[in-house]
Amino acid sequence: MLLKKIKRKYRSFILASKGAALNGTIQSVSNFFEGYAKGFKAGKAMFLENGAKFIISKNDNTDPKLQIGDYFFMNSYSIIDCHSEIIIGSRVQIGPHCYIADFDHDLKVDIRQPLHRMHEKRAAVFIKDNVWIGSGVTVLKGVTIGKNSVIGAGSVVTHDIPDNVVAIGIPARVVKMLEGNYGETEQ
């Protein structure tokens, strides 16, 4: 138990020493970060299960930004892959085996090149407060997921999702409106 706590603190210390802005503790059982630390900003109380990973790739002359709010949870083997900008609000929960990316590749440039060398198309991803993303969800570039929304397991989010809804499917579509003040805390 003490060794785990020391490893956790050490990982956070190393990340902060590379320029990450950490507002609290990050509880993770494995190495969770790869890439450009100066682009990473995390709120308080972040919990990451085994295999959860943040990747921030600095390409060209851009300064990519991955910003995560307070009380964040990401389950096993989920990946957030940032090349431009991903902003995640507070009280967001991400299920296992999810993938969130703010880029893809432009296949119209020159098909004779290897796919991984094709020009990237980037667009910011915004996930608002109190969102629950189910197991196996993929969130593609240029998407905003509204506050208090739920994305059902296995969905692929290709366009904006409004506040206070349940969305499922490929592509994800709204199937239910949620009523009430989900995620609101009493003062």
N, C-alpha and C positions, 0 to 999 in steps of 0.2 A: 504494500500500500504506500509506504513512504517512498519507495523507489519510483513508483508510477507518478507520484506527485512531483518528485524532483525532475523526472523526464519531461513532464508537462511544462513545468516552469522553465526548464532549459530550452525547450522548443520555442516557447513564447519569447524568451530573452533573445535567442538567436534571430528570430524573425524581426523583432523590434530593432535589434542592432543593425539590421540590413535596411531599415527605413520604414517598416510597416507601422501604422498607427493603431495600437491596440488599446482599447478602453477598459478591458477587463481580462478575465481568464479565459483561456481556450482549453477545454477538456477534450483531449483526443488520445486514443490508445495507439495511434500510428503517425508516421510522418504524413502531414496533410497538405503541405504547401510546396509548390514548384514554380520558379520563375521570378518575376520582377516584384520584389517585396515593397518597394516604394509606392506601388499602385494599390496596396492592400490596406483597407481600413475596416476594423471590426469593433462592434459594440461590446457591451458587457454580457457575460454569461453565454458563451458559445460552446455547444456540445456536438462533437463529431464522432460518429461510430467508426469502427475499423474499416479502412479502405476508402473513407471519404477523402476527396482531393480537390484542392483549389489550384488551378493553373492560370498564371498570368503571363502571357507572351508579349514581350516588347518587340515589335516589328517596326520598321521604317523609323520615322521621327515622332511617332506617337507615344504618349504616356498613358497606357491602359489603366483603368480604374475599376477595382472590385471593392464595393462598399457594402457592408452588412450591418444591419441594426442590432438591437439588443435582443436577448433571449432567443437565439437562433439554434435550430437543431437540424443536423443533416445525417441521415442514416447511412448504412453500410454501402460502399462501392458507388456512391453518387459522385459526379464530377461537375464542377463549375469551371468552364473553360473560357477565359476572358482574353480577348485581343483588343478590345476597344473600351466598352463601359457596361458594367452590370451593377445595378443598384438594387439591393434587397432590403426591405423594411424590417421592422421589429416583429417578434413573435411569429416568425416564419418557420414552418416545419417541412422538410423535404424527405420523402420516403427513400427506400433503398433502390439502387440501380437506376437513378435518374441522371439525365444529362442536360445541362443548360449551357448554351453557347451564344455569343453575340457576333458570330461570323459564319460564313460558308465560302465555298469556292465558286468563282465565275467560270463555268464550263464553256462559255462562248469565246474566250480569248484565243486559245490555240490548243486544240484537242490533241495535237501531237506531243505536247508536254506531259510529263507525269502529273497526275491529278493533284498531288500534294504541292506542286510548284505553281499551280495556277493562281491567278490574282484573287485575293480575298475580298469578299463583299462584307462590310461590317455595318451593324446597326445596334444601338443600345437596347438592353433588356432591362425592364423595370418590374420588380415584384413588390407590390405594396404590402402594408402591414397585415398581419394576422392571416396569412395565406397558408393553406395546407396543400402540398403537392404529393399525390399518391405515388405508390411504387411504380417504377419503370416509365415515368413520364419524361418526354423530351420537350424542351422549350427552345424554340428556334429564334434567330436574330430578329430584332425590331419589334419585339412583343412587349406589351404591358399587361400584367395580371393585376386586376383591381383588388382593393382591400377586402378582407373577410371572405375571400373566395376559396373554393375547393376545386382542385383539378383531379379527376378520377384516374385510378391506376391504368397505366398503359397508354394514356392519351399522348397526342402530339399537338403542342400548342403552336399554331402557325400564324395566328392573328390575335389582336387584343381581346382580353376577357374583361368584362365590366366588374364593378364592385358587387359583393353580396350575391354570388351565384355559385352553382355547381356546374362545371363543364366537363364533358367526357368525350372520348372518341378520337378518330383520326380522320380529319383534323378535329380538334376539340371544339365542341359546340355547347352552348348553354342549354341545360335540360331542366334547371330548377332555379327559382329565385329564393334567396334566403331572407327571412324576416328577423328582426331583432337587432340588438347591438352587440354582435359577436366581437369578442376581443376587447371591448371597452372595459376599462378598469374604473372602479368607483374611487372617488377622491376622498 
